[in-house]
Amino acid sequence: ASGENAVIYNARRVDIIVGPLSILIPNGMMGELTPAMAEAIASSPARKVLLPLIRGTIELVGLSPEPLPHLIDAMVERIKQLYMNLGTS
């Protein structure tokens, strides 16, 4: 499923949400992410594992610039840790 309704419906039903930081910003991802989608994701009880990737007029200060493949590797490792913890709790 894809689109606004699918994101809103499923955001509260998942354990982990993975994506770029811009999924929390209304009209993020060049306008493809609606305010309702951003609100559903931000309000979800799921753990959010986000990459510090943002386009447009928002700037993140204080992050070290890492190549995208390194960020993805770190994200995958973190997700593995979270899933292992889900099985033990």
MDAnalysis code that builds the backbone (N, CA, C; Angstrom):
import MDAnalysis as mda
import numpy as np

u = mda.Universe.empty(267, n_residues=89, atom_resindex=np.repeat(np.arange(89), 3), trajectory=True)
u.add_TopologyAttr("name", ["N", "CA", "C"] * 89)
u.add_TopologyAttr("resid", np.arange(1, 90))
u.add_TopologyAttr("resname", ["ALA", "SER", "GLY", "GLU", "ASN", "ALA", "VAL", "ILE", "TYR", "ASN", "ALA", "ARG", "ARG", "VAL", "ASP", "ILE", "ILE", "VAL", "GLY", "PRO", "LEU", "SER", "ILE", "LEU", "ILE", "PRO", "ASN", "GLY", "MET", "MET", "GLY", "GLU", "LEU", "THR", "PRO", "ALA", "MET", "ALA", "GLU", "ALA", "ILE", "ALA", "SER", "SER", "PRO", "ALA", "ARG", "LYS", "VAL", "LEU", "LEU", "PRO", "LEU", "ILE", "ARG", "GLY", "THR", "ILE", "GLU", "LEU", "VAL", "GLY", "LEU", "SER", "PRO", "GLU", "PRO", "LEU", "PRO", "HIS", "LEU", "ILE", "ASP", "ALA", "MET", "VAL", "GLU", "ARG", "ILE", "LYS", "GLN", "LEU", "TYR", "MET", "ASN", "LEU", "GLY", "THR", "SER"])
u.atoms.positions = np.array([
    [0.845, -1.182, 0.000],
    [0.000, 0.000, 0.000],
    [0.880, 1.231, 0.000],
    [0.370, 2.278, -0.567],
    [1.100, 3.539, -0.567],
    [0.105, 4.684, -0.505],
    [0.605, 5.864, -0.283],
    [-0.241, 7.042, -0.234],
    [-0.564, 7.469, 1.177],
    [-1.234, 8.592, 1.268],
    [-1.520, 9.215, 2.557],
    [-2.310, 8.297, 3.487],
    [-3.389, 7.716, 3.010],
    [-4.222, 6.891, 3.875],
    [-3.451, 5.691, 4.421],
    [-2.650, 5.071, 3.591],
    [-1.876, 3.907, 4.039],
    [-0.874, 4.286, 5.128],
    [-0.213, 5.416, 4.967],
    [0.747, 5.865, 5.983],
    [0.022, 6.174, 7.285],
    [-1.053, 6.917, 7.214],
    [-1.801, 7.292, 8.417],
    [-2.330, 6.047, 9.127],
    [-2.897, 5.125, 8.386],
    [-3.465, 3.908, 8.964],
    [-2.391, 3.043, 9.622],
    [-1.278, 2.854, 8.945],
    [-0.263, 1.916, 9.427],
    [0.723, 2.504, 10.422],
    [0.857, 3.804, 10.491],
    [1.853, 4.419, 11.382],
    [1.661, 3.996, 12.831],
    [0.440, 3.803, 13.260],
    [0.193, 3.427, 14.662],
    [0.218, 1.910, 14.879],
    [0.464, 1.157, 13.826],
    [0.414, -0.303, 13.936],
    [1.778, -0.985, 13.784],
    [2.832, -0.225, 13.622],
    [4.148, -0.810, 13.383],
    [5.043, -0.618, 14.600],
    [6.106, -1.398, 14.673],
    [7.064, -1.291, 15.776],
    [8.138, -0.254, 15.506],
    [8.569, -0.161, 14.251],
    [9.663, 0.746, 13.882],
    [9.308, 1.449, 12.578],
    [9.578, 2.743, 12.524],
    [9.439, 3.523, 11.299],
    [10.831, 3.949, 10.876],
    [11.174, 3.686, 9.621],
    [12.511, 3.954, 9.099],
    [12.396, 4.908, 7.922],
    [13.277, 5.906, 7.876],
    [13.270, 6.821, 6.742],
    [14.154, 8.019, 6.995],
    [14.096, 8.997, 6.108],
    [14.847, 10.228, 6.324],
    [14.125, 11.099, 7.356],
    [14.848, 11.972, 8.000],
    [14.278, 12.872, 8.993],
    [13.130, 13.697, 8.425],
    [13.156, 13.942, 7.138],
    [12.139, 14.779, 6.506],
    [10.735, 14.169, 6.541],
    [10.593, 12.900, 6.942],
    [9.245, 12.334, 7.045],
    [8.485, 12.908, 8.229],
    [9.158, 13.649, 9.093],
    [8.493, 14.292, 10.225],
    [8.100, 15.734, 9.923],
    [8.421, 16.198, 8.731],
    [8.196, 17.599, 8.366],
    [7.006, 17.698, 7.418],
    [5.972, 18.453, 7.806],
    [4.833, 18.626, 6.897],
    [5.289, 19.167, 5.540],
    [4.768, 18.600, 4.487],
    [5.137, 18.938, 3.109],
    [6.599, 18.606, 2.809],
    [7.180, 17.718, 3.584],
    [8.560, 17.306, 3.383],
    [8.713, 16.449, 2.141],
    [9.949, 16.102, 1.865],
    [10.291, 15.280, 0.711],
    [9.756, 15.907, -0.577],
    [10.027, 17.205, -0.706],
    [9.642, 17.960, -1.903],
    [8.123, 17.977, -2.083],
    [7.385, 18.020, -0.980],
    [5.936, 18.117, -1.026],
    [5.206, 16.802, -1.121],
    [5.938, 15.700, -1.204],
    [5.296, 14.399, -1.360],
    [4.731, 13.860, -0.051],
    [5.162, 14.429, 1.064],
    [4.699, 13.974, 2.358],
    [3.730, 15.018, 2.916],
    [2.485, 14.654, 3.043],
    [1.462, 15.618, 3.450],
    [1.570, 15.915, 4.943],
    [1.002, 17.041, 5.382],
    [0.988, 17.328, 6.816],
    [0.326, 16.215, 7.630],
    [-0.727, 15.603, 7.118],
    [-1.398, 14.513, 7.838],
    [-0.469, 13.305, 7.989],
    [0.321, 13.020, 6.969],
    [1.265, 11.906, 7.047],
    [2.351, 12.197, 8.086],
    [2.904, 13.410, 8.064],
    [3.943, 13.784, 9.023],
    [3.419, 13.703, 10.449],
    [2.191, 14.156, 10.659],
    [1.594, 14.092, 11.990],
    [1.395, 12.650, 12.435],
    [0.922, 11.802, 11.551],
    [0.712, 10.388, 11.892],
    [2.027, 9.716, 12.255],
    [3.068, 10.012, 11.513],
    [4.377, 9.416, 11.793],
    [4.925, 9.936, 13.117],
    [4.887, 11.244, 13.307],
    [5.413, 11.831, 14.542],
    [4.638, 11.360, 15.766],
    [3.337, 11.161, 15.626],
    [2.488, 10.754, 16.753],
    [2.501, 9.253, 17.001],
    [3.031, 8.506, 16.084],
    [3.056, 7.055, 16.220],
    [3.858, 6.631, 17.447],
    [3.391, 5.606, 18.158],
    [4.175, 5.092, 19.281],
    [5.407, 4.305, 18.842],
    [5.544, 4.073, 17.558],
    [6.678, 3.296, 17.040],
    [7.994, 4.021, 17.271],
    [9.043, 3.243, 17.419],
    [10.391, 3.802, 17.452],
    [10.678, 4.333, 16.062],
    [11.275, 5.513, 15.976],
    [11.635, 6.082, 14.681],
    [13.148, 6.040, 14.525],
    [13.608, 5.412, 13.460],
    [15.033, 5.349, 13.136],
    [15.189, 6.144, 11.855],
    [15.774, 7.339, 11.976],
    [15.768, 8.289, 10.871],
    [17.178, 8.678, 10.437],
    [17.333, 8.849, 9.154],
    [18.591, 9.332, 8.588],
    [18.556, 10.862, 8.538],
    [19.660, 11.536, 8.841],
    [19.675, 12.996, 8.841],
    [19.762, 13.569, 7.425],
    [18.767, 13.261, 6.615],
    [18.729, 13.746, 5.238],
    [17.553, 14.703, 5.096],
    [17.852, 15.928, 4.681],
    [16.808, 16.932, 4.525],
    [17.132, 17.765, 3.302],
    [16.111, 18.055, 2.507],
    [16.263, 18.953, 1.364],
    [15.503, 20.233, 1.652],
    [15.874, 21.277, 0.948],
    [15.125, 22.518, 1.053],
    [15.765, 23.494, 2.011],
    [14.926, 24.189, 2.764],
    [15.407, 25.304, 3.574],
    [15.725, 24.942, 5.013],
    [15.689, 23.679, 5.367],
    [16.025, 23.251, 6.724],
    [17.461, 22.759, 6.735],
    [18.197, 23.210, 7.742],
    [19.602, 22.834, 7.859],
    [19.836, 22.224, 9.232],
    [20.500, 21.087, 9.275],
    [20.856, 20.442, 10.538],
    [22.302, 20.802, 10.868],
    [22.516, 21.368, 12.028],
    [23.845, 21.800, 12.442],
    [24.373, 20.824, 13.479],
    [25.655, 20.524, 13.402],
    [26.270, 19.695, 14.418],
    [26.407, 18.229, 14.054],
    [25.928, 17.838, 12.893],
    [26.086, 16.451, 12.454],
    [27.328, 16.332, 11.596],
    [28.056, 15.257, 11.799],
    [29.217, 15.048, 10.937],
    [28.749, 14.513, 9.593],
    [29.280, 15.035, 8.519],
    [28.848, 14.566, 7.192],
    [29.393, 13.166, 6.899],
    [28.512, 12.210, 6.871],
    [28.869, 10.827, 6.559],
    [28.291, 10.476, 5.197],
    [29.002, 9.676, 4.428],
    [28.434, 9.225, 3.156],
    [27.173, 8.397, 3.410],
    [26.218, 8.482, 2.499],
    [24.946, 7.780, 2.647],
    [25.128, 6.278, 2.897],
    [26.033, 5.581, 2.200],
    [26.183, 4.147, 2.496],
    [26.571, 3.880, 3.953],
    [27.374, 4.751, 4.560],
    [27.745, 4.564, 5.965],
    [26.533, 4.770, 6.869],
    [25.719, 5.776, 6.540],
    [24.507, 6.027, 7.323],
    [23.542, 4.846, 7.238],
    [23.397, 4.296, 6.056],
    [22.494, 3.152, 5.876],
    [23.014, 1.942, 6.638],
    [24.314, 1.700, 6.597],
    [24.887, 0.588, 7.368],
    [24.601, 0.758, 8.863],
    [24.782, 1.972, 9.371],
    [24.525, 2.233, 10.790],
    [23.046, 2.049, 11.108],
    [22.185, 2.465, 10.192],
    [20.746, 2.313, 10.396],
    [20.354, 0.837, 10.441],
    [20.885, 0.049, 9.549],
    [20.580, -1.385, 9.527],
    [21.032, -2.040, 10.824],
    [22.199, -1.686, 11.302],
    [22.690, -2.251, 12.563],
    [21.778, -1.862, 13.723],
    [21.317, -0.621, 13.735],
    [20.428, -0.174, 14.804],
    [19.100, -0.913, 14.755],
    [18.562, -1.113, 13.575],
    [17.300, -1.846, 13.434],
    [17.465, -3.281, 13.919],
    [18.580, -3.898, 13.593],
    [18.844, -5.262, 14.084],
    [18.835, -5.287, 15.609],
    [19.492, -4.303, 16.242],
    [19.521, -4.226, 17.705],
    [18.107, -4.071, 18.267],
    [17.323, -3.192, 17.651],
    [15.961, -2.964, 18.136],
    [15.113, -4.220, 18.022],
    [15.234, -4.941, 16.920],
    [14.443, -6.166, 16.762],
    [14.874, -7.248, 17.727],
    [16.157, -7.317, 18.017],
    [16.608, -8.294, 19.007],
    [16.032, -7.938, 20.372],
    [15.953, -6.664, 20.689],
    [15.380, -6.226, 21.967],
    [13.873, -6.461, 22.013],
    [13.189, -6.345, 20.882],
    [11.747, -6.584, 20.857],
    [11.445, -8.041, 21.219],
    [12.309, -8.930, 20.792],
    [12.105, -10.350, 21.074],
    [12.321, -10.717, 22.529],
    [13.085, -9.886, 23.248],
    [13.384, -10.196, 24.645],
    [12.500, -9.442, 25.623],
    [11.693, -8.504, 25.116],
    [10.865, -7.728, 26.056],
    [9.443, -8.210, 26.100],
])
